[in-house]
Amino acid sequence: MYSIVQIYYVIDKGNSIIDLSLTMEIRLIAFDYYSAHLHHAVDVYCNVWHREQNDSTTFFRKYARMDDFIGYVATVDDLVVGFAFGTVSRTGQWWHDCVTKQVGLHHALDDAWVLTELA
């Protein structure tokens, strides 16, 4: 899966405007428990959120084992620059339980897919 992204940077320097527009191709690659890209996603996660590698790998693997896990890394020129993953919300999962405490049992939680991490 490919996306072409146009990024516009406009810098106002007094009376002159500098346009630094660029276009890049972002490739999305699925990853799962066994994929080397899981480790690349963990690397991004640790760099963005300043987390510890071993605990983060355990966290990612916990979710990647779930049947309904969907994960993607984003690459630019074969370099992993981001990731996203999620699962169906279930009782016992941190997010599901936190929301249930706030809103009570709600039918929307019965069939919700949750974006767990994005960086």
Disulfide bonds with the S-S distance in Angstrom:
none
